[in-house]
Amino acid sequence: MVSVKVSALLLLPALVLADSSFTMDKNGGPLVPKIPTGNKDAACTEAYKQPITCESAIMMNMDPKDKSHPPDEKSLDKLCTPKCLSSLQSWIRGKGACDSAKFLDFLGISNSTADKQYSDSDLEQFFINEVYWDKCLTELNLKYGSSKYCAVQAAEAYSGKAGAKIPTNFDPNDAETFCGATTCGAQSAYLWAPKKIINKVAGGKKTTKRDGGHKPAKKPPVKSTETKGELISLKDACPKIDTSRFPKREEANKAGGAAATDSAAKGGKTGAAAANGTAVAKTTGAGAAAAAKTGTAAARGAEKTGGAAVSTNVAQQVSMVERSVAISALLVAVAFTLW
């Protein structure tokens, strides 16, 4: 295997970045988790070979300390896409019969082989960090003239660019910068937790002139920011920091997916109830229609009955006229007789 740093690959023409998808078994990058020798799990082998919608260079190392091949924004823009992140997250969670825990074990990075303090979600997160976020994390409080990529900022600091600071260095005397003014170091610490990656360095308060314009006595030079200090957690450095704008960790992503599935299931039940209601409505409508038909029939019957009643009244009236005529005729006859 030829070990090539991603920064070197990023400088190559579009030929390298033209491959927009790959499978792990066909990618020789040093960050690719290899299948342990002798493993014959068919379900996990299938999960391992699922296509990943990223440029293949995403599986290469990137070292911000490498001054000969620093990363650049244009190339990182091609690598760092939402589709790529989603694809990597889906891959590390396994597929079908090879679920998350089984897939991690298949890759040899489960809790049976790692420190017990890490959950399966932590181990998945570490994979995503190493492959994606260590390259693609961006500054949320971007200032004019600064690179949006934290990796580029780190590379500038290691190369000695004036004013550039290593994102994960924390000066207790300037905590507000790390915990608020900038976000690269805090975001990285949040994503890598519970591992501690913040480097607490020996800083010094800014010196000011004493009364009378005299400069304070010279102090020993502060150690280089590259010097390793005490490693602390984000909670230690910034106890009240708001992480709501930071990228979501794996446990939150999976919880969100489960909630969506549950919501879809509830939606299915609601749809079934609605269908039921439709059926009931149809039945009720049919009943109403039947009632309407009955009413119509009744009306027609009433019309017929009414017709019969009219005929009876006419007959009665005719009969009364006939009797009147007969009486009148009798009276006339009696009168003629008497006359």
C-alpha positions as CSV (number, residue, x, y, z in Angstrom):
1,M,0.0,0.0,0.0
2,V,1.3,3.4,-0.9
3,S,0.7,5.9,1.9
4,V,-0.2,9.3,0.4
5,K,-1.4,12.2,2.5
6,V,-4.7,13.7,1.5
7,S,-3.2,17.2,1.2
8,A,-0.9,15.9,-1.5
9,L,-3.8,14.3,-3.3
10,L,-5.8,17.5,-3.0
11,L,-3.2,19.3,-5.1
12,L,-3.6,16.9,-8.0
13,P,-5.9,17.8,-10.9
14,A,-9.5,16.7,-11.1
15,L,-8.4,13.2,-12.2
16,V,-8.0,12.2,-8.6
17,L,-11.2,13.9,-7.4
18,A,-13.4,12.7,-10.3
19,D,-14.3,9.5,-8.5
20,S,-17.5,10.5,-6.6
21,S,-18.2,7.2,-5.0
22,F,-16.3,4.1,-3.9
23,T,-16.4,0.9,-1.8
24,M,-14.1,0.3,1.1
25,D,-12.7,-2.9,-0.3
26,K,-11.5,-1.0,-3.4
27,N,-10.0,2.0,-1.6
28,G,-6.4,1.7,-0.4
29,G,-6.5,4.7,1.9
30,P,-4.8,4.3,5.3
31,L,-8.0,5.4,7.1
32,V,-10.0,2.5,5.6
33,P,-11.0,-0.1,8.4
34,K,-9.8,-3.4,7.1
35,I,-11.7,-6.7,7.4
36,P,-10.0,-8.9,10.0
37,T,-8.4,-12.0,8.4
38,G,-10.6,-15.0,8.3
39,N,-13.8,-13.2,8.9
40,K,-16.6,-14.8,6.8
41,D,-19.7,-13.0,8.0
42,A,-21.8,-12.7,4.8
43,A,-24.1,-10.0,6.2
44,C,-21.3,-7.8,7.4
45,T,-19.2,-8.3,4.3
46,E,-22.2,-7.0,2.3
47,A,-22.5,-4.0,4.6
48,Y,-18.7,-3.4,4.2
49,K,-19.0,-3.3,0.5
50,Q,-21.9,-0.7,0.4
51,P,-21.0,2.2,-1.9
52,I,-20.0,5.5,-0.2
53,T,-20.9,8.7,-2.0
54,C,-17.6,10.6,-1.4
55,E,-14.5,11.4,-3.2
56,S,-12.1,8.5,-2.6
57,A,-9.4,10.9,-1.2
58,I,-11.6,11.3,1.9
59,M,-10.0,8.1,3.3
60,M,-6.5,9.6,3.1
61,N,-4.6,11.1,6.1
62,M,-4.3,14.8,6.5
63,D,-1.6,16.3,8.7
64,P,-1.8,20.0,9.4
65,K,1.8,20.0,10.5
66,D,3.0,18.9,7.0
67,K,4.2,22.3,5.7
68,S,5.0,20.9,2.2
69,H,1.4,20.0,1.3
70,P,-1.0,22.2,3.2
71,P,-4.7,21.7,2.6
72,D,-6.6,24.4,0.6
73,E,-10.2,25.5,0.7
74,K,-11.0,24.8,-2.9
75,S,-10.0,21.2,-2.7
76,L,-11.7,20.7,0.7
77,D,-14.9,22.1,-0.8
78,K,-14.9,19.1,-3.2
79,L,-14.4,16.6,-0.4
80,C,-16.6,18.0,2.3
81,T,-20.2,17.6,1.3
82,P,-23.4,16.8,3.2
83,K,-23.9,13.8,1.0
84,C,-20.5,12.4,1.8
85,L,-21.0,12.9,5.6
86,S,-24.4,11.1,5.5
87,S,-22.9,8.3,3.4
88,L,-20.1,7.7,5.9
89,Q,-22.5,7.8,8.9
90,S,-24.8,5.3,7.2
91,W,-21.8,3.0,6.4
92,I,-20.3,2.8,9.9
93,R,-23.7,1.9,11.4
94,G,-23.9,-1.3,9.4
95,K,-26.8,-2.7,7.5
96,G,-29.6,-5.2,7.9
97,A,-28.6,-8.3,9.8
98,C,-25.2,-6.7,10.5
99,D,-26.3,-3.9,12.9
100,S,-24.1,-1.3,14.5
101,A,-22.6,-3.3,17.3
102,K,-22.0,-6.4,15.1
103,F,-20.4,-4.2,12.4
104,L,-18.0,-2.6,14.8
105,D,-17.0,-6.0,16.1
106,F,-16.6,-7.1,12.5
107,L,-14.2,-4.2,11.8
108,G,-12.2,-5.0,15.0
109,I,-13.0,-1.7,16.6
110,S,-15.8,-2.7,19.1
111,N,-15.7,-2.4,22.8
112,S,-14.4,-5.9,23.0
113,T,-11.1,-4.6,21.6
114,A,-11.3,-0.9,22.7
115,D,-11.4,0.9,26.0
116,K,-14.6,0.1,27.9
117,Q,-15.2,3.7,28.6
118,Y,-16.4,4.3,25.0
119,S,-19.9,3.4,23.8
120,D,-20.6,2.1,20.3
121,S,-21.8,5.6,19.4
122,D,-18.5,7.0,20.6
123,L,-16.6,4.5,18.4
124,E,-18.7,5.4,15.4
125,Q,-18.1,9.1,16.1
126,F,-14.4,8.6,16.3
127,F,-14.4,7.0,12.8
128,I,-16.5,10.0,11.4
129,N,-14.1,12.4,13.1
130,E,-10.9,10.9,11.7
131,V,-12.2,10.5,8.2
132,Y,-14.5,13.6,7.8
133,W,-14.5,16.2,10.6
134,D,-10.7,16.4,11.0
135,K,-10.7,17.7,7.4
136,C,-14.1,19.3,7.1
137,L,-14.9,21.1,10.3
138,T,-15.6,24.8,9.7
139,E,-15.4,28.0,11.9
140,L,-18.8,29.2,12.9
141,N,-17.7,32.7,13.8
142,L,-15.7,33.4,10.7
143,K,-13.8,36.6,10.5
144,Y,-12.7,38.5,7.4
145,G,-9.5,37.1,6.0
146,S,-9.7,33.8,7.9
147,S,-10.1,30.4,6.3
148,K,-13.5,28.8,7.0
149,Y,-11.9,25.4,7.4
150,C,-10.4,24.6,10.9
151,A,-7.8,22.3,9.3
152,V,-6.5,25.2,7.1
153,Q,-6.3,27.4,10.2
154,A,-4.3,24.7,12.1
155,A,-2.0,24.4,9.1
156,E,-1.4,28.1,9.0
157,A,-0.6,28.1,12.8
158,Y,1.9,25.2,12.4
159,S,3.5,27.0,9.5
160,G,4.1,30.1,11.6
161,K,1.6,32.4,10.0
162,A,1.4,35.6,12.0
163,G,-1.7,35.7,14.2
164,A,-2.7,32.1,13.5
165,K,-3.4,29.9,16.5
166,I,-3.6,26.2,16.9
167,P,-7.4,25.7,17.4
168,T,-7.2,23.1,20.2
169,N,-4.7,25.1,22.3
170,F,-6.4,26.6,25.4
171,D,-5.0,29.5,27.4
172,P,-6.7,29.8,30.8
173,N,-5.9,33.5,30.8
174,D,-7.8,34.0,27.5
175,A,-10.7,31.5,27.9
176,E,-13.2,33.8,26.2
177,T,-11.4,33.5,22.9
178,F,-11.5,29.7,22.9
179,C,-15.0,29.4,24.4
180,G,-16.8,32.2,22.4
181,A,-14.8,34.3,19.9
182,T,-13.7,31.2,18.0
183,T,-15.3,27.7,17.7
184,C,-12.9,25.3,15.9
185,G,-11.2,24.0,19.1
186,A,-14.5,23.7,21.0
187,Q,-16.3,22.0,18.2
188,S,-13.4,19.5,17.8
189,A,-13.3,18.8,21.5
190,Y,-17.1,18.3,21.5
191,L,-17.0,15.8,18.7
192,W,-14.0,13.8,20.1
193,A,-15.5,13.6,23.7
194,P,-15.1,11.7,25.9
195,K,-11.5,11.8,24.7
196,K,-9.7,14.8,25.9
197,I,-8.0,16.8,23.1
198,I,-7.8,20.3,24.4
199,N,-4.2,21.3,25.1
200,K,-4.0,23.6,28.2
201,V,-1.0,25.7,27.5
202,A,0.9,28.0,29.9
203,G,-0.2,31.4,28.7
204,G,0.4,34.8,30.3
205,K,-1.7,37.8,30.9
206,K,-1.1,40.7,28.6
207,T,1.5,43.1,30.0
208,T,0.8,46.8,30.3
209,K,3.0,49.8,31.2
210,R,3.3,50.6,34.8
211,D,2.5,54.1,36.1
212,G,5.1,56.5,35.0
213,G,5.5,54.9,31.6
214,H,8.1,52.3,32.8
215,K,7.9,48.8,31.2
216,P,7.4,45.9,33.6
217,A,10.4,43.6,34.2
218,K,11.0,41.1,31.5
219,K,9.6,37.6,32.1
220,P,10.9,34.3,30.8
221,P,9.6,33.6,27.3
222,V,6.3,31.7,27.2
223,K,6.6,28.2,25.9
224,S,5.7,27.5,22.3
225,T,2.1,26.8,21.6
226,E,3.1,23.5,20.1
227,T,4.4,22.3,23.5
228,K,2.1,19.7,25.0
229,G,0.4,20.8,28.1
230,E,-2.3,19.2,30.2
231,L,-5.1,17.6,28.2
232,I,-8.5,18.8,29.4
233,S,-12.2,18.3,28.4
234,L,-14.5,20.9,26.9
235,K,-16.4,21.0,30.2
236,D,-13.2,21.8,32.0
237,A,-12.3,24.6,29.6
238,C,-15.8,26.1,28.9
239,P,-18.3,24.9,31.5
240,K,-21.2,27.1,30.2
241,I,-20.5,26.8,26.4
242,D,-23.5,26.5,24.1
243,T,-23.1,23.5,21.7
244,S,-26.4,23.8,20.0
245,R,-24.8,25.1,16.7
246,F,-22.1,22.4,16.7
247,P,-22.4,19.3,14.4
248,K,-24.6,16.6,15.9
249,R,-22.8,13.6,17.4
250,E,-23.7,10.1,16.4
251,E,-26.0,9.3,19.4
252,A,-28.1,12.4,18.5
253,N,-28.2,11.5,14.8
254,K,-29.3,7.9,15.6
255,A,-31.9,9.2,18.1
256,G,-33.3,11.6,15.5
257,G,-33.5,8.7,13.0
258,A,-35.4,6.5,15.5
259,A,-37.8,9.4,16.3
260,A,-38.4,9.8,12.6
261,T,-39.2,6.1,12.3
262,D,-41.5,6.2,15.3
263,S,-43.2,9.3,13.8
264,A,-43.7,7.5,10.5
265,A,-45.2,4.5,12.3
266,K,-47.6,6.8,14.2
267,G,-48.3,8.5,10.9
268,G,-49.2,5.0,9.5
269,K,-51.6,4.4,12.4
270,T,-53.2,7.8,11.9
271,G,-53.6,7.1,8.2
272,A,-55.2,3.8,9.0
273,A,-57.6,5.6,11.4
274,A,-58.3,8.1,8.7
275,A,-59.0,5.3,6.3
276,N,-61.3,3.7,8.9
277,G,-63.0,7.1,9.2
278,T,-63.4,7.2,5.5
279,A,-65.0,3.8,5.5
280,V,-67.4,4.8,8.3
281,A,-68.2,7.9,6.4
282,K,-68.9,5.9,3.3
283,T,-71.1,3.6,5.3
284,T,-72.9,6.5,6.9
285,G,-73.2,8.1,3.5
286,A,-74.7,4.9,2.1
287,G,-77.2,4.9,5.0
288,A,-78.1,8.5,4.3
289,A,-78.5,7.7,0.6
290,A,-80.7,4.7,1.5
291,A,-82.7,7.0,3.8
292,A,-83.0,9.5,1.0
293,K,-84.3,6.8,-1.3
294,T,-86.8,5.7,1.4
295,G,-87.8,9.3,1.8
296,T,-88.3,9.6,-1.9
297,A,-90.3,6.5,-2.1
298,A,-92.4,7.7,0.8
299,A,-92.9,11.0,-0.9
300,R,-94.0,9.2,-4.1
301,G,-96.3,7.0,-2.0
302,A,-97.7,10.1,-0.4
303,E,-98.3,11.6,-3.8
304,K,-100.2,8.5,-4.9
305,T,-102.2,8.5,-1.6
306,G,-102.9,12.1,-2.0
307,G,-104.2,11.4,-5.6
308,A,-106.7,8.8,-4.2
309,A,-107.9,11.3,-1.5
310,V,-108.6,13.9,-4.2
311,S,-110.6,11.4,-6.2
312,T,-112.8,10.5,-3.2
313,N,-113.6,14.1,-2.5
314,V,-114.7,14.7,-6.1
315,A,-117.0,11.7,-5.9
316,Q,-118.5,12.9,-2.7
317,Q,-119.1,16.3,-4.2
318,V,-120.7,14.7,-7.3
319,S,-123.0,12.6,-5.1
320,M,-124.2,15.6,-3.1
321,V,-125.0,17.5,-6.4
322,E,-127.0,14.5,-7.7
323,R,-129.0,14.4,-4.4
324,S,-129.7,18.2,-4.6
325,V,-130.9,17.9,-8.2
326,A,-133.1,15.0,-7.3
327,I,-134.7,16.9,-4.4
328,S,-135.2,19.9,-6.5
329,A,-137.0,17.8,-9.2
330,L,-139.2,16.2,-6.6
331,L,-140.2,19.6,-5.2
332,V,-141.0,20.9,-8.7
333,A,-143.2,17.8,-9.4
334,V,-145.1,18.3,-6.1
335,A,-145.7,21.9,-7.0
336,F,-147.1,21.0,-10.4
337,T,-149.5,18.5,-8.8
338,L,-150.8,21.0,-6.4
339,W,-151.2,23.5,-9.1
